[in-house]
Amino acid sequence: MTGCLLCIDDTDIKDWPGTGHLLQAICERIEENGWGKCSAISRHQLFVDDAIPYTSHNSAMCCEVQLSNASAQDIIGFCSTYLEENSAPGSDPGLCLTPFAKDTELPQLIDFGRRAKQTVLTKNDAYRLAEDLGIHLSEHGGTGQGVVGALAGSGLRLSGFDGRFRGWYHLGREGERISVKELTMHPFIDVVQSEQDGLRLSPETVVRFGGDELKLVLQNGGQALLVKGNGDGWRTLSKKEVKKY
């Protein structure tokens, strides 16, 4: 089984289902067809500037795909057609497929992702790097400007320390308490750790829900539930607090 990072960007417009919704639909088709298994989808915030066309937040969506009964070219062909048929009219979709394994090291790609959070990058910048690294990058409508975000999102996902995962979880009400052991019994929570210093909480530690909804973030390549420590113990981040990731 081979792996890849699949990232898309700039597929929506106002009042149209978001890019995360579209990537989720793609992942469902991949799994329904028996082509492979898709991971949780992460959202990566990019630079917000008047020089960059975007719908509302300028964020790319990325996931890992472990291929079984399909090749990378099969996935590229399917995703290309799906984006062209289902992206919003007037959007500028970009697609990136990056060969991926747990020991993959592409520092230039990670650096591109980090720079895309701080400055304006061009399609030429993206295509040159993709060609140098042997990464598939393609545009599927409009100006194709989404290739910049698609490549950047791949780099940020590969870094292992950027973005938040799609979806909210409801595991208890605000103020209720639960042990770390109970939390990590859920397959979608890899670790519970301190937001301040990255400390991993021990299984017997008790935390308080800071809100009715939980959001996981990408830390050390996994799905982490972040908590804050204070004089009253540990609590999960509120919905407002976690949205900065």
N, C-alpha and C positions, 0 to 999 in steps of 0.2 A: 504494500500500500504506500503510495506516495502522497506528499502533502504540499499544500500551497496556501498562500494568503490571497483572499479574494476581497477586493476593495472597490467601491463605487462612490461616485460623488456627482453632485449637481444634476439630479434626476427630477427634481420637483419644482413647483412654483407655488405661490400663495394659494391656499385652499385646495391643495392637491396632496394625496398621501405622500408622506415623507420618504426620504431615501432609505431610512431604516426599514420601513414597511416593505419597500421594494426588494431590499436584500433579503429580508425574511422570506418573502415569496419565492425568491430564487433558491434559497437554501431548502425550502420545502420541496421544490421540484427536483432538486439534486437528490435528496433522500428518497423521495417517492419513486424515482427512476432507478434507484439502486446504484447510483454512480459514486456515492461516497457518504461520509458523515461530516456534518458542519458543526462548528463550535458556536458558543454564544457570540452575539454580534456586539462589537464595541464602537462607540461614537468618539470621534476625535475632532476637537475644536481647532479650527485654523484661524489665521489672521483675519481680522475684520477691518476692512479699509474701503474707502469709496472707490479705489482703483480696482477692486476685486468684485465682479458681479456675483451675487448670491441671493438666495431667496430670503432667508431670515437669520440664520445662525452661522453659515459657512462651516459646516462640519461634514466630515467623510465617515462612511460606515464600513467596517471591516470584519472579517471572520476568517477562521482557519478551516480548510477543507481537506479531509483525509480521503483521497480518491481510492476506489476499489475496482469498479467495473467501468471506468472511463479514463480517458487520457486528459492531460491539461488542454490539448487542442479541442477536445469534445466540450469541455467546460467553457472555454473561450467562445466557441461557436454558439453554444446555447445562450450564454450570458449576453453576447453581442446582439443576437436576435431579440432576446427578452427586453433588453434596454431600449432598443429601437421601437419596439411595439408597445411598451408600457410606461416609458418615461413621459413626463408632462410635456405638452406642446410648448415650445419656446424655451425648454431647458437645454442644458449643455452637457450631457452625460459623458463621464469618463469611466473607463474600466481598467483595472490593474490586476494582473495575476502574477504572483511572485513565488517561485519554488521555495518551500519552507520545510525545515526540520528543526528539532529542538536545539540543535547546535549550530543553526544558521547564523552567520555573522556577516552583516552587510553594513558596516559603519557609515558608508557614504549615503545609503538609503535612510538610515536613522537620522543622520545629520540633515538631510533634505527635509524630512518630516519636522524636525525641530525648527528649522529656519522658516518653514511654511507657517509656523505659529507666530512669527515675529516680523515677517517682511513679505513683500510682494514677489512672487516667483512667476516665471513665464512658462508657456507650453514648451518652448524651445529648451529651457532648463530641464524640464521633466523628460522630454524625449531623449535628450543627450544622455542623461543619467540612466534611463531605462535601457538604452541601447548598450551602454558601457557594461551594465550589470546583467544583461541577458534577461530582462524582465519584460513581460508583455504589457504594453500600454496602448490603449486605443480609445478613440472618441466616437460617439454614436448619436450625434445630432447637434444642431445649433452650432455654436462656436467651438464646441469640444473642450472648452476651458476646464471642464471637470477632470481632465487627465492630471492636472496639477494636484488637486485634492486627493484623487485616487492613489497617486504615487506617494504623496505625503502621508496619507492615512495608513498605507502599508508600512512605511517606515516607523510611524508612531506605534503601531500595533507590535511591530518587531522589537521595539525598544523595551517593551514589557512594563513600562511605567507611565502610560498616558491614557486618558480617556475613561469613560464609564460605559457600563454594559446596558444594552437595551432592555427595557422592562423594569417594572417595579414589583416588589414582593411584599405580601401582607402576612406577616408571621405573628403578629400580636398588636395590641393597642398601645398607644403612647403611654408611657409610665410603667407598663408591665416589665417584669424582669425575667431574664432567661440566661442559662449558662452558655458559655462558649461551646461546650461539648454538644449541647442540643442544637445550637446554630449550625455547627459544622457537620451535623448528621445530614443536613440538606445537601444534595449532590452539587448544587450550584454555588455553594460557599466553600472556597478553598481555605480561607484563613480569616480570622478576626484580628485586626491590628490597630494600634494607636495611630491616629492621623498625625500627631505631633512628631513622633520619632520612629515610626515603623515597627514598634515593639509588638511582637506576636503574643496575644493573650493566651494564658494556659487554659486547658479545658475546664478547670473548675471555676474559673473567673465568671462572675455574674455581671451582666450588662443590662442597662435599662433602655427600652425603646424610646428614641428621641422623637418619634413620629409614628404614624400608622403605616407608612410605606418605607421600604428599604430599597436602596440602589447600591449595586456593587460597582467597584472601580478596578481598573487594571493595575495590579501591583506585582512586581516580580514574575510577570507572565501569567498570573492567575487571577481568579475572581476574589477580591478582598472586600470584606465588610469593614468599613472604617468606623472607629469609635473615638470619642473625646474623653479624656480623664479630667476630673475635678474633685473637689472635696466630697462630693456625693457619690464617688465611684465613677464607673464608666457608663457612657450612653452612646447610642448610635447617632449618626449625623441626621439632622433634619432634612426634609426635602429641599429646602432652600440652600442649606450648607453644601449638600452633595452636588448641586448643579454647577458648581465652579469647575468640576472635573470634566 
